[in-house]
Amino acid sequence: MNTAVLGRRPGTLRAPAEIDPLLLWSALALLLTGLVMVYSASIATAEGSAFTRHQPAFFLVRHAVFLSIGLVAGLIAFQIPLRFWQEASPWLFLGGVVLLAVVLIPGLGRSVNGAQRWIGLGPINLQPSELMKLFAVLYAADYTTRKLTHMESFRHGFFPLAAVMLLVGGLLLKEPDFGAFVVVAAIAFGILFLGGVNGRIFALLGIVAVIGFAALIYFSDYRRQRILFYLDPWQDSFGKGYQLSHALIAFGRGEWFGVGLGASVEKLFYLPEAHTDFLLAVIAEELGFAGVVVIVSLFAVLVWRCFVIGRQALLLDRIYAGLVAQGIGIWFGFQSFINMGVNMGLLPTKGLTLPLMSFGGSGILANCLAIAVLLRVDYENRRLMRGLPV
């Protein structure tokens, strides 16, 4: 190679990075910003609750521990080749289904606010639905890779995965966790679409999905009430519309640059779930429109890199790796979009956290593992492009 043409002296050429820096830094920025904002959003709740022994840093310490566990687990997961994840994906998915069943067993599953979504493991609670999102990515990608020659067939290509996802959906709705069901369904059928499922079948799926979700809402009183009060939260701002109305107040108070870090009023026992589902509302109040734009931009970069890495893998004829990367992009993009839409009053209230940022051990663990698998896909892509073994 003529180094003079590149404008460099001999010996100054850099080797290509082993991993995607934009992906790595956007994910780390979201994780660390989430740690700061969880602390800010939870101080009043922790200080005023007997459950936390009135310790202001209770949720900060727990979130830091969850984050540390997630990062260590991610470092370990990054060392594992993609071929192992592909071989293990059916067993991981089966394990996830078993956990979803176990959580419904009285005495084993823990119930909070009328929802039975957690398995008690001593001082921590495991939420299987969070891990199932990752397992759904891995399994759907493996299934699609194996069935590539049958994607035009309803019976052999589409129906088996749809039947399995209906089973998972039934278990999630029993908890109930409608939000997780929507995300898992979007992941599975999004990967099927990317894998080349028959267009007519996919269009039919869309119609059936709309009818099915409409039926779930119509025949469930609390879901129907959420839709009605989403349309006009101010008609019962102290009742069914309470959460959304206070989220909107938080956005309004933030204006362009916010009231300042730690200065939120809505987190002072006005806005429920301020450190989990409605963390973005606290960000909007304290950091303003500018802060929200930064968060949205970081998620946009993260999802963009997911699809770029996936496309690179597909060009290298690594079908499974490419579908896993793009499946993770669907997961993070879809869930963050729903959470942001709910916080801004653009979508009905739904119990979905903001990926990589909201408080929650199972969610942070699953998110860190997903980022690690994604980085592994990129790492193997780069090694193959340099002619090195993976």
NORGIZI-V352786 format. One record per pair of residues at least 6 apart in sequence whose C-alpha atoms are under 7 Angstrom apart, sorted by the first residue. I is the first residue (numbers start at 1). J is the second residue. If there is no record, write none. Layout:
{{I J} {I J}}
//
This chain:
{{3 9} {3 10} {18 379} {18 382} {19 375} {19 378} {19 379} {20 378} {23 302} {23 305} {26 298} {26 301} {26 302} {27 302} {30 356} {30 357} {31 356} {31 357} {34 356} {34 357} {34 358} {35 63} {35 64} {35 357} {37 283} {38 60} {38 275} {38 358} {38 359} {39 57} {39 59} {39 60} {40 262} {41 267} {41 274} {41 275} {41 282} {42 59} {42 274} {42 275} {43 56} {43 57} {44 56} {44 268} {45 269} {46 52} {46 54} {46 55} {46 56} {46 58} {46 59} {47 54} {47 55} {47 56} {48 54} {52 58} {63 359} {66 361} {66 364} {67 364} {70 364} {70 365} {70 368} {71 368} {73 369} {74 368} {74 369} {74 372} {75 372} {77 369} {77 372} {77 373} {78 372} {78 373} {78 375} {78 376} {82 321} {82 377} {86 138} {86 142} {89 135} {89 138} {89 139} {90 139} {92 135} {93 135} {93 136} {93 139} {96 128} {96 132} {97 168} {99 128} {100 128} {100 129} {100 171} {101 171} {102 108} {102 109} {103 109} {103 116} {103 117} {103 118} {103 119} {104 116} {104 175} {108 119} {109 116} {109 117} {109 118} {109 119} {109 120} {110 116} {110 117} {110 118} {110 119} {110 120} {111 117} {111 118} {115 175} {115 176} {116 175} {117 127} {117 175} {118 125} {118 126} {118 127} {119 125} {119 126} {119 127} {120 126} {126 362} {127 362} {129 180} {130 362} {130 363} {130 366} {131 362} {131 366} {133 184} {134 366} {134 370} {136 184} {136 187} {136 188} {137 187} {137 188} {137 324} {137 327} {137 328} {138 324} {140 188} {140 191} {141 191} {141 320} {141 323} {141 324} {142 320} {144 192} {144 195} {145 319} {145 320} {147 157} {148 195} {150 156} {150 157} {151 157} {151 158} {151 196} {151 197} {151 198} {152 197} {152 198} {154 201} {165 185} {169 181} {172 178} {172 181} {179 350} {179 351} {179 352} {183 331} {183 335} {187 327} {187 330} {187 331} {191 323} {191 327} {217 223} {217 224} {218 224} {226 348} {226 349} {227 348} {229 240} {229 241} {230 348} {230 349} {233 241} {233 244} {233 245} {234 241} {234 245} {237 245} {243 271} {243 272} {244 345} {246 266} {246 270} {246 271} {247 271} {247 281} {247 343} {248 344} {248 345} {250 266} {250 281} {250 282} {250 284} {250 285} {251 281} {251 284} {251 285} {253 285} {254 284} {254 285} {254 286} {254 287} {254 288} {254 289} {255 288} {255 289} {256 288} {256 289} {256 290} {257 287} {257 288} {257 289} {257 290} {258 284} {258 285} {258 286} {258 287} {258 288} {259 285} {259 286} {259 287} {260 286} {260 287} {261 286} {261 287} {262 286} {263 286} {264 282} {264 285} {264 286} {267 274} {267 282} {274 282} {275 358} {275 359} {276 353} {276 358} {276 359} {277 351} {277 352} {277 353} {277 354} {277 358} {278 343} {279 358} {280 340} {280 343} {281 343} {283 291} {283 292} {284 291} {284 292} {303 329} {303 332} {303 333} {306 325} {306 326} {306 328} {306 329} {307 325} {307 326} {307 329} {309 325} {309 378} {310 321} {310 322} {310 323} {310 325} {310 326} {311 322} {312 381} {313 319} {313 321} {313 322} {313 381} {314 322} {321 377} {325 374} {328 370} {332 355} {336 354} {336 355} {339 352} {339 353} {339 354} {341 347} {342 348} {342 349} {342 350} {355 367} {356 364} {356 367} {380 390} {383 389} {383 390}}
//
